[in-house]
Amino acid sequence: MPAEPVTASEPSHPIHALTTYEIARYRRELEHAIKKISADAPVQADLKRKLDEVLAEQAERVRITTRAHT
């Protein structure tokens, strides 16, 4: 039986417009997809790029929150 392809669904909004919950869920989907495919798969670089965007957005939100509370 062939394995199901592992993908992360595209969010319904741009990353900057996602809620905290949505961005965390999208991050988990991307991390799961990256772990399940081989490192030389063509889609690997695209998934990593998307994960980098998510991580940058999460870091920016932390930075903004930290600055607002100081």
N, C-alpha and C positions, 0 to 999 in steps of 0.2 A: 504494500500500500504506500503510495507516494506521500511524503510529508506535505502538509499545508504550507504555502509560502507565508513567511512572517512579515507583516507590514505594520506600519503605524498609520492610522487614519489621519487624513489632513484635518486640522482644526477648522471649525466653521467661521472663524474670524482670524485676522492677523494676530501674531503672537502677542504683540503689545496690548491687544484688546481682550485677551483671555482673562478669566478670573483666576485667582490663586489656585483654586481647585482644578480648573481646566488645564492650566499650565503644568501642574504637578502630574496630572493624569497623562498628558501628552508626553512629558519627560519619561515617565515609566514605560509607556508604549515604545518610545524610541530606544530606550536602553534595552528593553526586552528584545526588540527586533535586531538590534546590533549584535547582541549576544548569540542569537539563534542562527545568524547567517555566517557564511565563511568570510574571512577577512579579504579575500580577493574577489568577492562578488561585486559586480558593477554598482549596485545600489548602496554599498557600504559607505562610500564617500558622501553621498547625498544624505544618508541618515545621520552621519556624524556632523555634517554641516548644519542640519536642522537641530540636532542636539546642542551644538555650540550656540545657536541662536537662542534656544530655550534657556540654557545656563546663563547666558549674558543677560537675558531679560530678568531672570530670577535674581541675579546679583545686583542689577540696577534697582530692583524693587527693594532689596535689603538696604542698599546704600541710601535710597530716598527715605526709607522709614527711619533709619539710624540718624540721618541728618535732621529729620523733623522732630526727633525726640531729644535732641541735644541743645 
